[in-house]
Amino acid sequence: PHKEALSRVGLDLGSRQYPIVALTCNAGSTIRAAKKADGTFDPEGTIMLPHEVTTCFHEFGHALHTIFAQTEVQNLSGTRSSIDYVETFSQLFELFLKDHDFLQLWAKHMG
């Protein structure tokens, strides 16, 4: 169905069906962001807690697995495979959070 819909708007993707992945997250500080003098909110005031960052990276690992999976058997693609294989990429992606050099590149606030 995606191929037909995309062809109507001029996109020809060939025979491969590309995945659509969305991560919906509810994360960030439970404390309201500080309001600046000009009425806008300070985006630096919202800080994710460590467990929220871990969850975000874990779920992003699932998204990457789905995006890069290529198989002719759709029941083995992305998160539709055995549980140990499904969790491999997510847990691997979490390991980036244990690398201090990576955190210095990625994180804005490290306390």
MMTF fields as JSON, N, C-alpha, C and O atoms, coordinates in Angstrom:
{
  "mmtfVersion": "1.0.0",
  "mmtfProducer": "UNKNOWN",
  "numBonds": 443,
  "numAtoms": 444,
  "numGroups": 111,
  "numChains": 1,
  "numModels": 1,
  "chainsPerModel": [1],
  "groupsPerChain": [111],
  "chainIdList": ["A"],
  "bondAtomList": [4, 2, 8, 6, 12, 10, 16, 14, 20, 18, 24, 22, 28, 26, 32, 30, 36, 34, 40, 38, 44, 42, 48, 46, 52, 50, 56, 54, 60, 58, 64, 62, 68, 66, 72, 70, 76, 74, 80, 78, 84, 82, 88, 86, 92, 90, 96, 94, 100, 98, 104, 102, 108, 106, 112, 110, 116, 114, 120, 118, 124, 122, 128, 126, 132, 130, 136, 134, 140, 138, 144, 142, 148, 146, 152, 150, 156, 154, 160, 158, 164, 162, 168, 166, 172, 170, 176, 174, 180, 178, 184, 182, 188, 186, 192, 190, 196, 194, 200, 198, 204, 202, 208, 206, 212, 210, 216, 214, 220, 218, 224, 222, 228, 226, 232, 230, 236, 234, 240, 238, 244, 242, 248, 246, 252, 250, 256, 254, 260, 258, 264, 262, 268, 266, 272, 270, 276, 274, 280, 278, 284, 282, 288, 286, 292, 290, 296, 294, 300, 298, 304, 302, 308, 306, 312, 310, 316, 314, 320, 318, 324, 322, 328, 326, 332, 330, 336, 334, 340, 338, 344, 342, 348, 346, 352, 350, 356, 354, 360, 358, 364, 362, 368, 366, 372, 370, 376, 374, 380, 378, 384, 382, 388, 386, 392, 390, 396, 394, 400, 398, 404, 402, 408, 406, 412, 410, 416, 414, 420, 418, 424, 422, 428, 426, 432, 430, 436, 434, 440, 438],
  "bondOrderList": [1, 1, 1, 1, 1, 1, 1, 1, 1, 1, 1, 1, 1, 1, 1, 1, 1, 1, 1, 1, 1, 1, 1, 1, 1, 1, 1, 1, 1, 1, 1, 1, 1, 1, 1, 1, 1, 1, 1, 1, 1, 1, 1, 1, 1, 1, 1, 1, 1, 1, 1, 1, 1, 1, 1, 1, 1, 1, 1, 1, 1, 1, 1, 1, 1, 1, 1, 1, 1, 1, 1, 1, 1, 1, 1, 1, 1, 1, 1, 1, 1, 1, 1, 1, 1, 1, 1, 1, 1, 1, 1, 1, 1, 1, 1, 1, 1, 1, 1, 1, 1, 1, 1, 1, 1, 1, 1, 1, 1, 1],
  "groupList": [{"groupName": "PRO", "atomNameList": ["N", "CA", "C", "O"], "elementList": ["N", "C", "C", "O"], "formalChargeList": [0, 0, 0, 0], "bondAtomList": [1, 0, 2, 1, 3, 2], "bondOrderList": [1, 1, 2], "singleLetterCode": "P", "chemCompType": "L-PEPTIDE LINKING"}, {"groupName": "HIS", "atomNameList": ["N", "CA", "C", "O"], "elementList": ["N", "C", "C", "O"], "formalChargeList": [0, 0, 0, 0], "bondAtomList": [1, 0, 2, 1, 3, 2], "bondOrderList": [1, 1, 2], "singleLetterCode": "H", "chemCompType": "L-PEPTIDE LINKING"}, {"groupName": "LYS", "atomNameList": ["N", "CA", "C", "O"], "elementList": ["N", "C", "C", "O"], "formalChargeList": [0, 0, 0, 0], "bondAtomList": [1, 0, 2, 1, 3, 2], "bondOrderList": [1, 1, 2], "singleLetterCode": "K", "chemCompType": "L-PEPTIDE LINKING"}, {"groupName": "GLU", "atomNameList": ["N", "CA", "C", "O"], "elementList": ["N", "C", "C", "O"], "formalChargeList": [0, 0, 0, 0], "bondAtomList": [1, 0, 2, 1, 3, 2], "bondOrderList": [1, 1, 2], "singleLetterCode": "E", "chemCompType": "L-PEPTIDE LINKING"}, {"groupName": "ALA", "atomNameList": ["N", "CA", "C", "O"], "elementList": ["N", "C", "C", "O"], "formalChargeList": [0, 0, 0, 0], "bondAtomList": [1, 0, 2, 1, 3, 2], "bondOrderList": [1, 1, 2], "singleLetterCode": "A", "chemCompType": "L-PEPTIDE LINKING"}, {"groupName": "LEU", "atomNameList": ["N", "CA", "C", "O"], "elementList": ["N", "C", "C", "O"], "formalChargeList": [0, 0, 0, 0], "bondAtomList": [1, 0, 2, 1, 3, 2], "bondOrderList": [1, 1, 2], "singleLetterCode": "L", "chemCompType": "L-PEPTIDE LINKING"}, {"groupName": "SER", "atomNameList": ["N", "CA", "C", "O"], "elementList": ["N", "C", "C", "O"], "formalChargeList": [0, 0, 0, 0], "bondAtomList": [1, 0, 2, 1, 3, 2], "bondOrderList": [1, 1, 2], "singleLetterCode": "S", "chemCompType": "L-PEPTIDE LINKING"}, {"groupName": "ARG", "atomNameList": ["N", "CA", "C", "O"], "elementList": ["N", "C", "C", "O"], "formalChargeList": [0, 0, 0, 0], "bondAtomList": [1, 0, 2, 1, 3, 2], "bondOrderList": [1, 1, 2], "singleLetterCode": "R", "chemCompType": "L-PEPTIDE LINKING"}, {"groupName": "VAL", "atomNameList": ["N", "CA", "C", "O"], "elementList": ["N", "C", "C", "O"], "formalChargeList": [0, 0, 0, 0], "bondAtomList": [1, 0, 2, 1, 3, 2], "bondOrderList": [1, 1, 2], "singleLetterCode": "V", "chemCompType": "L-PEPTIDE LINKING"}, {"groupName": "GLY", "atomNameList": ["N", "CA", "C", "O"], "elementList": ["N", "C", "C", "O"], "formalChargeList": [0, 0, 0, 0], "bondAtomList": [1, 0, 2, 1, 3, 2], "bondOrderList": [1, 1, 2], "singleLetterCode": "G", "chemCompType": "PEPTIDE LINKING"}, {"groupName": "ASP", "atomNameList": ["N", "CA", "C", "O"], "elementList": ["N", "C", "C", "O"], "formalChargeList": [0, 0, 0, 0], "bondAtomList": [1, 0, 2, 1, 3, 2], "bondOrderList": [1, 1, 2], "singleLetterCode": "D", "chemCompType": "L-PEPTIDE LINKING"}, {"groupName": "GLN", "atomNameList": ["N", "CA", "C", "O"], "elementList": ["N", "C", "C", "O"], "formalChargeList": [0, 0, 0, 0], "bondAtomList": [1, 0, 2, 1, 3, 2], "bondOrderList": [1, 1, 2], "singleLetterCode": "Q", "chemCompType": "L-PEPTIDE LINKING"}, {"groupName": "TYR", "atomNameList": ["N", "CA", "C", "O"], "elementList": ["N", "C", "C", "O"], "formalChargeList": [0, 0, 0, 0], "bondAtomList": [1, 0, 2, 1, 3, 2], "bondOrderList": [1, 1, 2], "singleLetterCode": "Y", "chemCompType": "L-PEPTIDE LINKING"}, {"groupName": "ILE", "atomNameList": ["N", "CA", "C", "O"], "elementList": ["N", "C", "C", "O"], "formalChargeList": [0, 0, 0, 0], "bondAtomList": [1, 0, 2, 1, 3, 2], "bondOrderList": [1, 1, 2], "singleLetterCode": "I", "chemCompType": "L-PEPTIDE LINKING"}, {"groupName": "THR", "atomNameList": ["N", "CA", "C", "O"], "elementList": ["N", "C", "C", "O"], "formalChargeList": [0, 0, 0, 0], "bondAtomList": [1, 0, 2, 1, 3, 2], "bondOrderList": [1, 1, 2], "singleLetterCode": "T", "chemCompType": "L-PEPTIDE LINKING"}, {"groupName": "CYS", "atomNameList": ["N", "CA", "C", "O"], "elementList": ["N", "C", "C", "O"], "formalChargeList": [0, 0, 0, 0], "bondAtomList": [1, 0, 2, 1, 3, 2], "bondOrderList": [1, 1, 2], "singleLetterCode": "C", "chemCompType": "L-PEPTIDE LINKING"}, {"groupName": "ASN", "atomNameList": ["N", "CA", "C", "O"], "elementList": ["N", "C", "C", "O"], "formalChargeList": [0, 0, 0, 0], "bondAtomList": [1, 0, 2, 1, 3, 2], "bondOrderList": [1, 1, 2], "singleLetterCode": "N", "chemCompType": "L-PEPTIDE LINKING"}, {"groupName": "PHE", "atomNameList": ["N", "CA", "C", "O"], "elementList": ["N", "C", "C", "O"], "formalChargeList": [0, 0, 0, 0], "bondAtomList": [1, 0, 2, 1, 3, 2], "bondOrderList": [1, 1, 2], "singleLetterCode": "F", "chemCompType": "L-PEPTIDE LINKING"}, {"groupName": "MET", "atomNameList": ["N", "CA", "C", "O"], "elementList": ["N", "C", "C", "O"], "formalChargeList": [0, 0, 0, 0], "bondAtomList": [1, 0, 2, 1, 3, 2], "bondOrderList": [1, 1, 2], "singleLetterCode": "M", "chemCompType": "L-PEPTIDE LINKING"}, {"groupName": "TRP", "atomNameList": ["N", "CA", "C", "O"], "elementList": ["N", "C", "C", "O"], "formalChargeList": [0, 0, 0, 0], "bondAtomList": [1, 0, 2, 1, 3, 2], "bondOrderList": [1, 1, 2], "singleLetterCode": "W", "chemCompType": "L-PEPTIDE LINKING"}],
  "groupTypeList": [0, 1, 2, 3, 4, 5, 6, 7, 8, 9, 5, 10, 5, 9, 6, 7, 11, 12, 0, 13, 8, 4, 5, 14, 15, 16, 4, 9, 6, 14, 13, 7, 4, 4, 2, 2, 4, 10, 9, 14, 17, 10, 0, 3, 9, 14, 13, 18, 5, 0, 1, 3, 8, 14, 14, 15, 17, 1, 3, 17, 9, 1, 4, 5, 1, 14, 13, 17, 4, 11, 14, 3, 8, 11, 16, 5, 6, 9, 14, 7, 6, 6, 13, 10, 12, 8, 3, 14, 17, 6, 11, 5, 17, 3, 5, 17, 5, 2, 10, 1, 10, 17, 5, 11, 5, 19, 4, 2, 1, 18, 9],
  "groupIdList": [1, 2, 3, 4, 5, 6, 7, 8, 9, 10, 11, 12, 13, 14, 15, 16, 17, 18, 19, 20, 21, 22, 23, 24, 25, 26, 27, 28, 29, 30, 31, 32, 33, 34, 35, 36, 37, 38, 39, 40, 41, 42, 43, 44, 45, 46, 47, 48, 49, 50, 51, 52, 53, 54, 55, 56, 57, 58, 59, 60, 61, 62, 63, 64, 65, 66, 67, 68, 69, 70, 71, 72, 73, 74, 75, 76, 77, 78, 79, 80, 81, 82, 83, 84, 85, 86, 87, 88, 89, 90, 91, 92, 93, 94, 95, 96, 97, 98, 99, 100, 101, 102, 103, 104, 105, 106, 107, 108, 109, 110, 111],
  "secStructList": [7, 2, 2, 2, 2, 2, 2, 2, 6, 6, 7, 7, 7, 6, 6, 7, 7, 7, 7, 7, 7, 7, 7, 7, 7, 7, 7, 1, 7, 1, 1, 7, 7, 7, 5, 7, 6, 6, 1, 7, 5, 7, 4, 4, 4, 7, 7, 7, 7, 2, 2, 2, 2, 2, 2, 2, 2, 2, 2, 2, 2, 2, 2, 2, 2, 2, 2, 2, 7, 7, 7, 1, 7, 4, 4, 4, 1, 6, 6, 1, 1, 7, 2, 2, 2, 2, 2, 2, 2, 2, 2, 2, 2, 2, 4, 4, 4, 4, 7, 2, 2, 2, 2, 2, 2, 2, 7, 1, 7, 7, 7],
  "xCoordList": [0.815, 0.0, 0.853, 0.465, 2.024, 2.868, 3.38, 3.406, 3.785, 4.36, 3.355, 3.705, 2.111, 1.08, 0.819, 0.71, 0.721, 0.466, 1.618, 1.395, 2.841, 3.997, 4.142, 4.618, 3.731, 3.832, 2.879, 3.142, 1.794, 0.845, 1.447, 1.01, 2.442, 3.089, 4.456, 5.261, 4.712, 5.915, 7.138, 8.237, 6.987, 8.124, 8.087, 7.134, 9.117, 9.216, 10.329, 11.508, 9.949, 10.917, 11.301, 11.995, 10.871, 11.208, 10.375, 9.261, 10.92, 10.135, 10.251, 9.453, 11.216, 11.389, 10.366, 10.128, 9.761, 8.863, 9.679, 10.172, 9.82, 10.62, 9.801, 8.615, 10.422, 9.678, 9.407, 10.134, 8.356, 8.045, 8.144, 7.453, 8.996, 9.236, 9.027, 9.514, 8.308, 8.109, 8.345, 7.83, 9.123, 9.31, 8.552, 8.797, 7.648, 6.908, 7.372, 7.199, 7.956, 8.545, 7.926, 7.562, 7.819, 7.382, 8.496, 8.506, 9.425, 10.597, 10.954, 10.507, 11.741, 12.202, 11.892, 11.168, 12.436, 12.308, 10.853, 10.036, 10.537, 9.187, 9.03, 7.934, 10.123, 10.091, 9.863, 10.507, 8.952, 8.666, 9.913, 10.709, 10.061, 11.177, 11.011, 9.897, 12.131, 12.111, 11.69, 12.085, 10.882, 10.431, 11.424, 11.771, 11.874, 12.81, 12.065, 10.835, 12.821, 12.234, 11.417, 10.447, 11.798, 11.074, 9.824, 9.157, 9.503, 8.299, 8.502, 7.602, 9.656, 9.932, 10.456, 10.834, 10.468, 10.955, 12.39, 12.801, 13.146, 14.548, 14.633, 14.314, 15.059, 15.133, 16.197, 16.141, 17.145, 18.184, 17.648, 18.311, 16.457, 15.887, 15.275, 14.992, 15.062, 14.483, 15.599, 16.276, 15.78, 16.869, 16.272, 15.437, 16.71, 16.246, 16.975, 18.174, 16.236, 16.826, 17.587, 17.286, 18.566, 19.372, 18.555, 18.856, 17.531, 16.729, 15.943, 15.66, 15.583, 14.876, 15.802, 15.383, 17.053, 18.028, 18.274, 18.343, 18.404, 18.603, 17.423, 17.615, 16.208, 15.014, 14.991, 14.656, 15.341, 15.37, 16.359, 16.035, 17.55, 18.557, 18.117, 18.334, 17.504, 17.021, 15.986, 16.083, 15.005, 13.945, 14.477, 13.993, 15.466, 16.073, 16.804, 16.869, 17.352, 17.974, 16.963, 17.277, 15.728, 14.661, 14.343, 14.142, 14.297, 13.989, 15.051, 14.718, 16.326, 17.398, 17.321, 17.55, 16.996, 16.852, 15.762, 15.942, 14.652, 13.548, 13.929, 13.606, 14.613, 14.977, 15.946, 15.797, 16.932, 17.986, 17.723, 18.481, 16.666, 16.373, 15.952, 15.125, 16.53, 16.134, 15.986, 16.966, 14.768, 14.509, 13.327, 12.471, 13.285, 12.156, 11.012, 9.906, 11.27, 10.252, 9.885, 10.631, 8.735, 8.388, 8.225, 8.363, 7.936, 7.799, 9.142, 9.172, 10.241, 11.567, 12.211, 13.392, 11.456, 12.003, 11.796, 10.76, 12.782, 12.651, 12.392, 13.135, 11.322, 11.015, 10.126, 9.639, 9.905, 9.07, 9.92, 9.679, 10.878, 11.711, 11.891, 11.276, 12.724, 12.88, 13.358, 14.094, 12.937, 13.156, 14.632, 14.993, 15.495, 16.908, 17.512, 18.379, 17.062, 17.573, 17.005, 17.716, 15.751, 15.117, 15.852, 16.063, 16.239, 16.863, 18.347, 18.921, 18.971, 20.408, 20.774, 21.665, 20.107, 20.461, 20.124, 20.857, 19.025, 18.642, 19.641, 20.047, 20.029, 20.981, 22.367, 23.11, 22.709, 23.977, 23.998, 25.005, 22.902, 22.83, 22.92, 23.465, 22.401, 22.511, 23.967, 24.3, 24.837, 26.241, 26.951, 27.954, 26.449, 27.035, 26.993, 27.869, 25.987, 25.84, 26.885, 27.014, 27.619, 28.683, 30.042, 31.038, 30.081, 31.332, 31.451, 30.674, 32.419, 32.569, 32.833, 32.305, 33.637, 33.931, 32.658, 32.451, 31.813, 30.544, 29.66, 29.067, 29.575, 28.728, 29.193, 28.367, 30.487, 30.983, 30.566, 30.335, 30.467, 30.027, 28.518, 28.042, 27.774, 26.333, 25.606, 24.667, 26.026, 25.287, 25.652, 26.809, 24.652, 24.9, 25.293, 26.154, 24.668, 24.93, 25.372, 24.638, 26.541, 27.006, 27.453, 28.394, 26.775, 27.11, 27.865, 28.203],
  "yCoordList": [-1.216, 0.0, 1.273, 2.273, 1.244, 2.445, 2.776, 3.941, 1.755, 1.957, 2.648, 3.577, 2.195, 2.793, 4.246, 5.119, 4.503, 5.871, 6.805, 7.941, 6.33, 7.168, 7.404, 8.458, 6.421, 6.604, 7.704, 8.348, 7.925, 8.989, 10.377, 11.332, 10.488, 11.795, 11.841, 12.732, 10.885, 10.925, 10.239, 10.422, 9.454, 8.744, 7.275, 6.563, 6.824, 5.427, 4.777, 5.057, 3.91, 3.299, 1.882, 1.195, 1.446, 0.093, -0.925, -0.631, -2.132, -3.209, -3.294, -3.979, -2.62, -2.691, -1.812, -0.678, -2.332, -1.532, -0.949, -1.685, 0.352, 1.005, 1.184, 1.507, 0.978, 1.093, 2.552, 3.467, 2.721, 4.014, 3.809, 2.958, 4.58, 4.412, 5.748, 6.78, 5.726, 6.939, 6.597, 5.602, 7.427, 7.295, 8.444, 9.613, 8.107, 9.116, 9.024, 7.994, 10.091, 10.051, 11.108, 12.198, 10.763, 11.7, 11.731, 10.948, 12.639, 12.671, 14.113, 15.045, 14.267, 15.597, 15.876, 15.129, 16.929, 17.304, 17.484, 17.951, 17.114, 17.336, 18.762, 19.173, 19.505, 20.907, 21.766, 21.554, 22.732, 23.593, 24.373, 24.789, 24.559, 25.348, 26.793, 27.31, 27.432, 28.814, 29.756, 29.586, 30.751, 31.739, 32.899, 33.44, 33.27, 34.384, 35.713, 35.75, 36.795, 38.138, 38.476, 39.229, 37.927, 38.231, 37.365, 37.462, 36.524, 35.708, 34.317, 33.481, 34.054, 32.718, 31.824, 32.296, 30.526, 29.577, 29.193, 29.144, 28.923, 28.542, 27.057, 26.211, 26.72, 25.307, 24.54, 23.312, 25.222, 24.551, 24.092, 23.33, 24.547, 24.193, 22.808, 22.294, 22.189, 20.847, 19.83, 19.794, 19.018, 18.044, 16.651, 16.408, 15.744, 14.351, 13.651, 13.841, 12.856, 12.058, 10.884, 10.479, 10.336, 9.244, 8.06, 7.531, 7.64, 6.5, 6.856, 5.977, 8.134, 8.564, 8.53, 8.17, 8.906, 8.867, 7.414, 7.105, 6.531, 5.108, 4.553, 3.822, 4.891, 4.426, 4.964, 4.234, 6.226, 6.839, 6.112, 5.8, 5.846, 5.147, 3.715, 3.215, 3.06, 1.688, 1.642, 0.82, 2.53, 2.546, 2.971, 2.494, 3.86, 4.254, 3.066, 2.951, 2.187, 0.965, 0.09, -0.494, -0.001, -0.732, -0.063, -0.743, 1.273, 2.004, 1.734, 1.484, 1.783, 1.52, 0.092, -0.147, -0.848, -2.245, -2.359, -3.054, -1.691, -1.726, -1.042, -1.54, 0.096, 0.856, 0.08, 0.067, -0.564, -1.213, -2.681, -3.29, -3.259, -4.667, -4.875, -4.136, -5.885, -6.268, -7.78, -8.513, -8.236, -9.667, -9.915, -9.048, -11.094, -11.456, -12.036, -12.215, -12.326, -12.885, -11.799, -11.546, -11.162, -10.009, -10.331, -9.437, -11.58, -11.949, -12.001, -12.161, -11.87, -11.865, -10.486, -10.333, -9.501, -8.162, -7.279, -7.351, -6.454, -5.481, -6.147, -7.033, -5.709, -6.213, -7.45, -7.877, -8.027, -9.23, -10.487, -11.334, -10.626, -11.825, -12.281, -11.724, -13.283, -13.814, -12.723, -11.819, -12.817, -11.751, -11.449, -10.286, -12.464, -12.194, -11.417, -10.567, -11.702, -10.976, -9.567, -8.633, -9.395, -8.078, -7.133, -5.967, -7.615, -6.761, -6.492, -5.602, -7.231, -7.078, -5.647, -5.064, -5.078, -3.745, -2.665, -1.686, -2.845, -1.863, -1.842, -0.774, -3.005, -3.065, -2.615, -2.019, -2.901, -2.421, -0.899, -0.284, -0.288, 1.161, 1.795, 2.89, 1.134, 1.634, 1.725, 2.56, 0.88, 0.878, 2.192, 2.527, 2.931, 4.238, 5.147, 5.995, 4.978, 5.834, 5.541, 6.305, 4.47, 4.145, 4.66, 4.518, 5.255, 5.755, 7.264, 8.056, 7.646, 9.045, 9.951, 11.061, 9.489, 10.305, 10.566, 11.676, 9.555, 9.747, 10.744, 11.63, 10.598, 11.508, 12.954, 13.865, 13.175, 14.538, 15.135, 16.34, 14.316, 14.802, 15.021, 15.954, 14.173, 14.156, 14.969, 15.699, 14.853, 15.472, 16.932, 17.323, 17.733, 19.144, 19.363, 20.189, 18.631, 18.791, 17.449, 16.464, 17.418, 16.216, 16.643, 17.424, 16.128, 16.571, 15.591, 15.859],
  "zCoordList": [0.0, 0.0, 0.0, -0.604, 0.679, 0.712, -0.682, -1.078, -1.421, -2.753, -3.667, -4.395, -3.625, -4.47, -4.066, -4.927, -2.781, -2.315, -2.673, -3.093, -2.507, -2.82, -4.317, -4.737, -5.129, -6.583, -7.055, -8.071, -6.345, -6.703, -6.53, -7.173, -5.668, -5.471, -6.149, -5.877, -7.026, -7.836, -7.262, -7.785, -6.206, -5.62, -6.028, -5.709, -6.728, -7.128, -6.317, -6.531, -5.388, -4.487, -4.894, -4.146, -6.04, -6.455, -5.707, -5.273, -5.557, -4.959, -3.438, -2.797, -2.865, -1.408, -0.708, -1.124, 0.351, 1.172, 2.312, 3.167, 2.328, 3.35, 4.623, 4.558, 5.769, 7.027, 7.398, 7.011, 8.144, 8.737, 10.24, 10.799, 10.894, 12.326, 13.023, 12.561, 14.126, 14.927, 16.394, 16.902, 17.06, 18.503, 19.165, 18.868, 20.047, 20.791, 22.231, 22.882, 22.724, 24.062, 24.968, 24.526, 26.217, 27.237, 28.269, 29.218, 28.071, 28.945, 29.258, 28.589, 30.254, 30.625, 32.079, 32.737, 32.547, 33.941, 34.342, 33.549, 35.563, 36.079, 36.601, 36.981, 36.616, 37.04, 35.799, 34.771, 35.888, 34.743, 34.339, 35.181, 33.033, 32.515, 32.965, 33.043, 33.258, 33.728, 32.605, 31.451, 32.962, 31.984, 31.979, 33.029, 30.783, 30.642, 30.704, 30.668, 30.797, 30.878, 29.63, 29.716, 28.469, 27.222, 27.036, 26.006, 28.016, 27.948, 27.381, 27.465, 26.811, 26.277, 27.396, 28.469, 27.118, 28.111, 27.809, 26.65, 28.86, 28.735, 28.379, 29.214, 27.148, 26.765, 27.538, 27.599, 28.118, 28.906, 30.254, 30.957, 30.62, 31.914, 31.949, 33.031, 30.802, 30.747, 30.584, 29.557, 31.591, 31.598, 31.746, 32.617, 30.885, 30.983, 32.132, 32.336, 32.86, 33.937, 33.319, 32.197, 34.036, 33.471, 32.949, 31.879, 33.685, 33.213, 31.952, 31.138, 31.775, 30.572, 29.359, 28.259, 29.566, 28.477, 28.059, 26.869, 29.045, 28.752, 27.966, 26.994, 28.376, 27.662, 26.238, 25.305, 26.064, 24.734, 23.821, 22.675, 24.324, 23.53, 23.233, 22.13, 24.205, 24.02, 22.891, 21.98, 22.966, 21.953, 20.592, 19.566, 20.566, 19.3, 18.67, 17.446, 19.507, 19.003, 18.273, 17.236, 18.822, 18.135, 16.798, 15.792, 16.791, 15.555, 14.491, 13.332, 14.878, 13.915, 13.373, 12.187, 14.254, 13.833, 12.766, 11.766, 12.974, 12.014, 10.705, 9.627, 10.796, 9.6, 8.716, 7.494, 9.321, 8.536, 8.221, 7.466, 8.782, 8.535, 7.085, 6.551, 6.462, 5.105, 5.075, 5.206, 4.905, 4.843, 3.929, 3.754, 3.354, 2.511, 3.335, 2.824, 4.592, 5.473, 6.483, 7.429, 6.279, 7.103, 8.585, 9.42, 8.932, 10.338, 11.066, 12.286, 10.346, 10.97, 10.897, 11.211, 10.491, 10.283, 11.512, 12.174, 11.804, 12.893, 14.226, 14.65, 14.886, 16.229, 16.2, 17.247, 15.036, 14.918, 14.838, 13.977, 15.686, 15.696, 17.139, 18.049, 17.351, 18.711, 19.658, 19.261, 20.897, 21.883, 22.111, 22.291, 22.11, 22.349, 21.18, 21.382, 19.973, 18.803, 18.751, 18.381, 19.111, 19.116, 20.055, 19.721, 21.207, 22.228, 21.975, 22.603, 21.079, 20.837, 20.472, 21.089, 19.486, 19.01, 20.039, 20.18, 20.747, 21.762, 22.908, 23.365, 23.366, 24.469, 24.029, 24.809, 22.785, 22.237, 22.199, 22.55, 21.779, 21.698, 23.08, 23.214, 24.107, 25.482, 25.932, 26.773, 25.384, 25.798, 25.46, 26.09, 24.486, 24.185, 25.409, 25.581, 26.256, 27.433, 28.501, 29.456, 28.362, 29.324, 28.862, 29.571, 27.677, 27.124, 27.383, 26.849, 28.198, 28.593, 27.382, 27.316, 26.436, 25.242, 24.435, 23.944, 24.299, 23.588, 24.321, 23.706, 25.635, 26.414, 26.306, 26.278, 26.246, 26.099, 24.756, 24.665, 23.725, 22.415, 22.371, 21.725, 23.049, 22.913, 23.976, 23.659, 25.231, 26.328, 26.52, 26.365, 26.86, 27.141, 28.596, 28.897, 29.482, 30.921, 31.491, 31.419, 32.04, 32.751, 34.122, 34.264, 35.143, 36.483, 37.277, 38.43]
}
